[in-house]
Amino acid sequence: MGPAQTPLGPRRASVYLLRRLDRQRFKLGWARRPLQRVRHLPEFVRGELDLNASSAIWLPERARAEQIERSLHKTLAPYSAPAPHDGDGCTEWFEDVAHDTARRMLGQMPVDEHSSRPARVVPLELPSALANAVSVETDPLDAWWRVEDLLLRLVMHRPVTVYSPLAARVVVHGLWPCTDGALGQLRRAALDPDTYQCWHDGRWRAFVQTIDRDGDDVVLQFAPLKLIERWPQGPDLVWQVRSFLTHLKWRAWAPRQA
């Protein structure tokens, strides 16, 4: 029996293994948005993490992610190696010698308590649902989570500029020539219109209306918020889109600002 499909939906959560470049320790934690969580860690600020060698599984909801995290923390307790600081996540680190064991255990965990199908271990750097991004019926909020995940992963690699969040234009600088490896897969997702679309109540809807090239940059023109407000769950969607794009624009890690 193969692994289960990667869960989608606003309640999903991940359990992740985060490796350091020096391979001294790894972190095992849970998060709804693991890349956003990682950016708050002291180790990320100091440039000590190897995100390309990090991995995760996705679960249908937070409770299952927390359950798996507690179970693995208990099993790996003999290898506990707390970080040499009192900052965020300092107690969730383990000796790197146990990393392969932890990854194998993650791949054996059932997605939920009522299924025997194991979770799918995926690279932390890759979008969690590149394949079959648009199903026959896709909730608009699910589609937005997919867009948000992609942008969070892109900003880990390339400078991003956001212009006018009310009718946003997002420019991913230097992405066009990137065709290989993890960044190449992110580029393909960014250039695929299906990434930004959903099919709901018999209608296509798209968060990004046009995808253009400007030299080596990729330009994403988002739908106006007034249009999104008329979709199912419109007010919630507008709040999600506006707050995330404002966050993306003004965070210190955004290299350029409109």
TORKEPA-244547 format. One record per residue (C-alpha): chain; x, y, z. Coordinates in nm, 3 decimals. Example, Ala and Ser with C-alpha at 12.3 -4.5 7.8 and 13.67 -1.06 7.14 Angstrom:
<rs>
R   chain        xx        yy        zz
R       A     1.230    -0.450     0.780
R       A     1.367    -0.106     0.714
</rs>
This chain:
<rs>
R   chain        xx        yy        zz
R       A     0.000     0.000     0.000
R       A     0.143     0.336    -0.106
R       A     0.140     0.658     0.093
R       A    -0.175     0.865     0.119
R       A    -0.231     1.172    -0.095
R       A    -0.110     1.496     0.059
R       A    -0.405     1.651     0.248
R       A    -0.533     1.992     0.142
R       A    -0.757     2.239     0.322
R       A    -0.732     2.527     0.568
R       A    -0.708     2.299     0.874
R       A    -0.413     2.091     0.753
R       A    -0.084     2.094     0.944
R       A     0.264     1.951     0.904
R       A     0.520     1.769     1.113
R       A     0.865     1.867     0.987
R       A     1.229     1.771     1.027
R       A     1.457     2.072     1.003
R       A     1.830     2.008     0.952
R       A     2.127     2.228     1.024
R       A     2.406     2.282     0.772
R       A     2.665     2.147     1.017
R       A     2.457     1.830     1.079
R       A     2.498     1.865     1.455
R       A     2.125     1.868     1.534
R       A     1.782     1.857     1.371
R       A     1.451     2.001     1.485
R       A     1.124     1.809     1.495
R       A     0.813     2.024     1.525
R       A     0.467     2.086     1.387
R       A     0.324     2.390     1.210
R       A     0.041     2.489     0.980
R       A     0.289     2.690     0.772
R       A     0.631     2.538     0.836
R       A     0.833     2.778     0.621
R       A     0.678     3.077     0.795
R       A     0.750     2.910     1.130
R       A     1.114     2.848     1.029
R       A     1.173     3.213     0.952
R       A     1.119     3.304     1.320
R       A     1.389     3.067     1.448
R       A     1.726     3.208     1.565
R       A     1.897     2.940     1.355
R       A     1.736     3.076     1.039
R       A     1.839     3.434     1.118
R       A     2.199     3.316     1.161
R       A     2.194     3.121     0.833
R       A     2.253     2.784     1.001
R       A     1.972     2.579     0.839
R       A     1.975     2.346     0.538
R       A     1.622     2.375     0.402
R       A     1.703     2.164     0.096
R       A     1.776     1.867     0.326
R       A     1.468     1.925     0.544
R       A     1.140     1.734     0.504
R       A     0.780     1.719     0.625
R       A     0.458     1.524     0.624
R       A     0.114     1.684     0.593
R       A    -0.184     1.584     0.805
R       A    -0.553     1.673     0.773
R       A    -0.565     1.875     1.095
R       A    -0.365     2.022     1.381
R       A    -0.467     1.760     1.639
R       A    -0.312     1.479     1.436
R       A     0.009     1.678     1.380
R       A     0.041     1.750     1.751
R       A    -0.024     1.384     1.832
R       A     0.253     1.267     1.600
R       A     0.492     1.534     1.725
R       A     0.439     1.424     2.088
R       A     0.487     1.058     1.999
R       A     0.812     1.119     1.811
R       A     0.946     1.354     2.080
R       A     0.889     1.080     2.335
R       A     1.057     0.815     2.120
R       A     1.353     1.038     2.038
R       A     1.398     1.164     2.395
R       A     1.729     0.973     2.444
R       A     1.873     1.181     2.157
R       A     1.751     1.518     2.286
R       A     2.001     1.797     2.218
R       A     1.846     2.132     2.315
R       A     1.972     2.434     2.125
R       A     2.233     2.650     2.305
R       A     1.990     2.939     2.343
R       A     1.657     3.012     2.514
R       A     1.486     3.131     2.196
R       A     1.196     2.996     1.995
R       A     1.193     2.617     1.953
R       A     1.500     2.561     2.169
R       A     1.369     2.235     2.325
R       A     1.272     2.057     2.000
R       A     1.622     1.966     1.878
R       A     1.779     1.620     1.861
R       A     2.118     1.472     1.779
R       A     2.160     1.432     1.405
R       A     2.248     1.065     1.443
R       A     1.874     1.004     1.496
R       A     1.763     1.196     1.186
R       A     1.727     0.895     0.954
R       A     1.528     0.712     1.220
R       A     1.297     1.011     1.265
R       A     1.243     1.042     0.889
R       A     1.165     0.672     0.858
R       A     0.917     0.697     1.144
R       A     0.746     0.995     0.983
R       A     0.699     0.793     0.667
R       A     0.528     0.516     0.864
R       A     0.277     0.737     1.044
R       A    -0.086     0.690     0.931
R       A    -0.243     1.011     0.807
R       A    -0.524     0.970     1.061
R       A    -0.626     0.724     1.330
R       A    -0.889     0.565     1.107
R       A    -0.657     0.481     0.818
R       A    -0.357     0.253     0.775
R       A    -0.217     0.453     0.484
R       A     0.109     0.624     0.579
R       A     0.180     0.991     0.530
R       A     0.389     1.105     0.234
R       A     0.729     1.251     0.328
R       A     0.800     1.548     0.101
R       A     1.085     1.801     0.084
R       A     1.015     2.104     0.297
R       A     1.124     2.331     0.011
R       A     0.868     2.198    -0.239
R       A     0.502     2.296    -0.258
R       A     0.294     2.036    -0.083
R       A     0.052     1.986    -0.373
R       A     0.215     2.066    -0.706
R       A     0.057     1.768    -0.879
R       A    -0.314     1.777    -0.958
R       A    -0.334     2.128    -0.813
R       A    -0.691     2.188    -0.930
R       A    -0.941     1.914    -0.860
R       A    -1.287     1.886    -1.013
R       A    -1.424     2.087    -0.721
R       A    -1.176     2.303    -0.527
R       A    -1.273     2.532    -0.242
R       A    -1.145     2.889    -0.301
R       A    -0.985     2.899     0.043
R       A    -0.796     2.577    -0.033
R       A    -0.673     2.737    -0.356
R       A    -0.555     3.045    -0.167
R       A    -0.358     2.832     0.081
R       A    -0.185     2.676    -0.219
R       A    -0.094     3.020    -0.357
R       A     0.029     3.138    -0.018
R       A     0.245     2.828     0.029
R       A     0.404     2.880    -0.313
R       A     0.488     3.245    -0.246
R       A     0.638     3.162     0.092
R       A     0.863     2.906    -0.073
R       A     0.962     3.139    -0.355
R       A     1.062     3.417    -0.117
R       A     1.305     3.177     0.050
R       A     1.505     3.177    -0.275
R       A     1.435     3.492    -0.475
R       A     1.372     3.861    -0.400
R       A     1.002     3.947    -0.417
R       A     0.836     4.287    -0.458
R       A     0.466     4.352    -0.392
R       A     0.298     4.656    -0.547
R       A    -0.039     4.790    -0.428
R       A    -0.197     4.514    -0.215
R       A    -0.548     4.635    -0.309
R       A    -0.493     4.505    -0.665
R       A    -0.161     4.338    -0.616
R       A     0.117     4.285    -0.864
R       A     0.381     4.049    -0.726
R       A     0.722     4.041    -0.895
R       A     0.953     3.745    -0.832
R       A     1.296     3.871    -0.932
R       A     1.538     3.651    -1.123
R       A     1.307     3.349    -1.138
R       A     1.284     3.303    -1.515
R       A     1.629     3.140    -1.570
R       A     1.583     2.900    -1.276
R       A     1.496     2.566    -1.435
R       A     1.674     2.303    -1.224
R       A     1.626     2.142    -0.884
R       A     1.381     2.255    -0.619
R       A     1.372     2.613    -0.749
R       A     1.299     2.483    -1.098
R       A     0.993     2.302    -0.964
R       A     0.881     2.616    -0.786
R       A     0.925     2.811    -1.111
R       A     0.709     2.561    -1.298
R       A     0.439     2.594    -1.033
R       A     0.459     2.974    -1.048
R       A     0.417     2.972    -1.427
R       A     0.127     2.724    -1.423
R       A    -0.212     2.902    -1.428
R       A    -0.373     2.603    -1.255
R       A    -0.173     2.689    -0.943
R       A    -0.389     2.997    -0.886
R       A    -0.728     2.862    -0.996
R       A    -1.019     2.678    -0.844
R       A    -1.339     2.526    -0.981
R       A    -1.630     2.591    -0.747
R       A    -2.008     2.605    -0.791
R       A    -1.969     2.541    -1.164
R       A    -1.731     2.835    -1.223
R       A    -1.360     2.888    -1.270
R       A    -1.201     3.150    -1.048
R       A    -0.838     3.263    -1.036
R       A    -0.643     3.460    -0.776
R       A    -0.385     3.553    -1.042
R       A    -0.525     3.691    -1.367
R       A    -0.205     3.717    -1.573
R       A     0.147     3.574    -1.557
R       A     0.409     3.778    -1.747
R       A     0.782     3.791    -1.802
R       A     0.984     4.108    -1.749
R       A     1.344     4.026    -1.832
R       A     1.444     3.761    -1.577
R       A     1.150     3.850    -1.350
R       A     0.811     3.677    -1.328
R       A     0.517     3.915    -1.276
R       A     0.192     3.791    -1.120
R       A    -0.109     4.022    -1.157
R       A    -0.365     3.937    -0.889
R       A    -0.741     3.972    -0.920
R       A    -0.882     4.290    -0.759
R       A    -1.005     4.242    -0.405
R       A    -1.348     4.377    -0.504
R       A    -1.381     4.085    -0.744
R       A    -1.263     3.827    -0.489
R       A    -1.512     3.968    -0.236
R       A    -1.796     3.843    -0.458
R       A    -1.669     3.483    -0.452
R       A    -1.794     3.221    -0.203
R       A    -1.631     3.298     0.135
R       A    -1.544     3.636    -0.020
R       A    -1.496     3.848     0.298
R       A    -1.274     3.581     0.455
R       A    -1.076     3.546     0.133
R       A    -1.023     3.921     0.104
R       A    -0.893     3.933     0.460
R       A    -0.656     3.641     0.391
R       A    -0.525     3.789     0.066
R       A    -0.486     4.145     0.195
R       A    -0.312     4.047     0.519
R       A    -0.074     3.804     0.352
R       A     0.028     4.039     0.070
R       A     0.078     4.324     0.316
R       A     0.292     4.090     0.526
R       A     0.487     3.988     0.217
R       A     0.544     4.353     0.122
R       A     0.655     4.497     0.454
R       A     0.844     4.216     0.621
R       A     1.212     4.293     0.664
R       A     1.300     3.990     0.451
R       A     1.128     4.142     0.143
R       A     1.436     4.278    -0.040
R       A     1.244     4.549    -0.229
R       A     0.935     4.745    -0.148
R       A     0.689     4.934    -0.364
</rs>
